[in-house]
Amino acid sequence: MSALLRPSTVDEVVDLLARNPEARLISGGATLVAMMNARLAAPEVLVSLAGVEELHGIRTLRGGGLRIGAFTRHRETATSSLLHGPLAVLPAAASRIANATVRNMGTIGGSIAFADPGLDYPPALVAANAEIEIASKTGRRRVAASDFFVDWYTTALVEGEVVTAVELPPPGDGDGVYLKHARVSGDYATASVAISVRFENQRRSLRVAVGACGPKPLFLDEVNALLSVRDDAGAIAQAGELLQSIADPIDDVRGSAAYRLALIPRLLGAALGEALGRTGMAHV
Ligand SMILES: Cc1cc2nc3c(=O)[nH]c(=O)nc-3n(C[C@H](O)[C@H](O)[C@H](O)COP(=O)(O)OP(=O)(O)OC[C@H]3O[C@@H](n4cnc5c(N)ncnc54)[C@H](O)[C@@H]3O)c2cc1C
């Protein structure tokens, strides 16, 4: 039997983690409870984040950026009207997570802390240029989403730290698209592509990230620069090859490594077409 501690502030959470190094945080419990039921985890102490008011909900910050509290459930992110324009990539990804039951239960903080490479949020957060806010006894720090995901099931989090929020730049003009290829609706991704396209002063800038084709989202400045100015078939093929060259896909029940590699340019072309078609900002 695990002891369940119920702090109500972030300060209390990080105090409890510092005093109980063996404690495990629990948010929605979608993954952790399944692991406990399967006897893959048996934490003696659980620190629940459910009662920490600060971690709940999505709000606009002074300056126009957005803050998604770590305990915000996938359903709220999937349906938020605040996440529009280039940030629409996030509700698009959240709405493709599993099924309604998991979306009602799971939270953005729990999802990214677990960092399964097949998750839907990581590529969407990298494409949206998000920052992850992390708290510990020594204060708060922020890490770019592109640096937060480090390796298979490994993030920039260290012992005693808790994800408190995801922060996003002001929405602005543009669009966000998330395309997920899965064996069946509700399954984890075999491969996915997230695109966030932003228009400022008649110029378009684009960020692309690929999910489920390596230990962390694939992301290259060179690809973003290329697709910001070109969207012809040659540019898509070139961008696809660049992303394939940094991929490290595995063979598993969701698809072979070769199949995952082949999906990258196809999903990229389709996602780009969707984003630019909807906004009328294609160059060709
Ligand atoms: C059947 C099923 C299908 C799924 N399908 C998909 C899918 O298609 N796509 C997808 O993206 N996801 C999928 N998931 C994962 C789902 O999105 C979970 O919500 C997510 O993995 C964990 O979120 P949670 O809030 O439930 O975290 P929990 O289960 O509570 O915690 C998960 C881990 O994160 C740690 N943790 C929790 N919160 C924090 C925090 N704030 N800071 C630091 N560490 C923290 C916990 O200690 C634990 O190790 C699926 C899950 C299940 C059970």
PDBQT file of the ligand as one rigid body, heavy atoms in Angstrom, charges set to zero:
ROOT
HETATM    1  C1  LIG A 301      -4.479   3.144 -22.383  1.00  0.00    +0.000 C 
HETATM    2  C2  LIG A 301      -3.616   4.358 -22.575  1.00  0.00    +0.000 A 
HETATM    3  C3  LIG A 301      -3.457   4.868 -23.853  1.00  0.00    +0.000 A 
HETATM    4  C4  LIG A 301      -2.661   6.010 -24.056  1.00  0.00    +0.000 A 
HETATM    5  N1  LIG A 301      -2.516   6.497 -25.316  1.00  0.00    +0.000 NA
HETATM    6  C5  LIG A 301      -1.814   7.629 -25.522  1.00  0.00    +0.000 A 
HETATM    7  C6  LIG A 301      -1.702   8.223 -26.811  1.00  0.00    +0.000 A 
HETATM    8  O1  LIG A 301      -2.258   7.770 -27.809  1.00  0.00    +0.000 OA
HETATM    9  N2  LIG A 301      -0.973   9.364 -26.925  1.00  0.00    +0.000 N 
HETATM   10  C7  LIG A 301      -0.366   9.956 -25.838  1.00  0.00    +0.000 A 
HETATM   11  O2  LIG A 301       0.281  10.979 -26.005  1.00  0.00    +0.000 OA
HETATM   12  N3  LIG A 301      -0.469   9.417 -24.606  1.00  0.00    +0.000 NA
HETATM   13  C8  LIG A 301      -1.158   8.283 -24.419  1.00  0.00    +0.000 A 
HETATM   14  N4  LIG A 301      -1.270   7.761 -23.150  1.00  0.00    +0.000 N 
HETATM   15  C9  LIG A 301      -0.575   8.407 -22.035  1.00  0.00    +0.000 C 
HETATM   16  C10 LIG A 301      -1.490   9.427 -21.390  1.00  0.00    +0.000 C 
HETATM   17  O3  LIG A 301      -1.435  10.607 -22.196  1.00  0.00    +0.000 OA
HETATM   18  C11 LIG A 301      -1.093   9.834 -19.942  1.00  0.00    +0.000 C 
HETATM   19  O4  LIG A 301      -1.897  10.871 -19.588  1.00  0.00    +0.000 OA
HETATM   20  C12 LIG A 301       0.267  10.350 -19.693  1.00  0.00    +0.000 C 
HETATM   21  O5  LIG A 301       1.239   9.462 -20.124  1.00  0.00    +0.000 OA
HETATM   22  C13 LIG A 301       0.521  10.518 -18.193  1.00  0.00    +0.000 C 
HETATM   23  O6  LIG A 301      -0.236  11.568 -17.664  1.00  0.00    +0.000 OA
HETATM   24  P1  LIG A 301      -0.813  11.483 -16.188  1.00  0.00    +0.000 P 
HETATM   25  O7  LIG A 301      -1.249  12.837 -15.805  1.00  0.00    +0.000 OA
HETATM   26  O8  LIG A 301      -1.841  10.426 -16.094  1.00  0.00    +0.000 OA
HETATM   27  O9  LIG A 301       0.494  11.091 -15.374  1.00  0.00    +0.000 OA
HETATM   28  P2  LIG A 301       0.715  10.047 -14.199  1.00  0.00    +0.000 P 
HETATM   29  O10 LIG A 301       0.313   8.688 -14.653  1.00  0.00    +0.000 OA
HETATM   30  O11 LIG A 301       0.112  10.559 -12.960  1.00  0.00    +0.000 OA
HETATM   31  O12 LIG A 301       2.299  10.148 -14.071  1.00  0.00    +0.000 OA
HETATM   32  C14 LIG A 301       3.148   9.684 -15.126  1.00  0.00    +0.000 C 
HETATM   33  C15 LIG A 301       4.611   9.870 -14.689  1.00  0.00    +0.000 C 
HETATM   34  O13 LIG A 301       4.947  11.252 -14.637  1.00  0.00    +0.000 OA
HETATM   35  C16 LIG A 301       5.347  11.646 -13.301  1.00  0.00    +0.000 C 
HETATM   36  N5  LIG A 301       4.736  12.956 -13.109  1.00  0.00    +0.000 N 
HETATM   37  C17 LIG A 301       3.413  13.246 -13.130  1.00  0.00    +0.000 A 
HETATM   38  N6  LIG A 301       3.212  14.563 -13.061  1.00  0.00    +0.000 NA
HETATM   39  C18 LIG A 301       4.426  15.140 -12.995  1.00  0.00    +0.000 A 
HETATM   40  C19 LIG A 301       4.881  16.494 -12.913  1.00  0.00    +0.000 A 
HETATM   41  N7  LIG A 301       4.027  17.530 -12.928  1.00  0.00    +0.000 N 
HETATM   42  N8  LIG A 301       6.217  16.737 -12.856  1.00  0.00    +0.000 NA
HETATM   43  C20 LIG A 301       7.107  15.714 -12.878  1.00  0.00    +0.000 A 
HETATM   44  N9  LIG A 301       6.745  14.402 -12.944  1.00  0.00    +0.000 NA
HETATM   45  C21 LIG A 301       5.406  14.125 -13.019  1.00  0.00    +0.000 A 
HETATM   46  C22 LIG A 301       4.837  10.567 -12.386  1.00  0.00    +0.000 C 
HETATM   47  O14 LIG A 301       5.655  10.419 -11.236  1.00  0.00    +0.000 OA
HETATM   48  C23 LIG A 301       4.932   9.337 -13.294  1.00  0.00    +0.000 C 
HETATM   49  O15 LIG A 301       6.250   8.855 -13.324  1.00  0.00    +0.000 OA
HETATM   50  C24 LIG A 301      -2.046   6.629 -22.936  1.00  0.00    +0.000 A 
HETATM   51  C25 LIG A 301      -2.216   6.110 -21.644  1.00  0.00    +0.000 A 
HETATM   52  C26 LIG A 301      -2.983   4.996 -21.463  1.00  0.00    +0.000 A 
HETATM   53  C27 LIG A 301      -3.183   4.486 -20.043  1.00  0.00    +0.000 C 
ENDROOT
TORSDOF 0
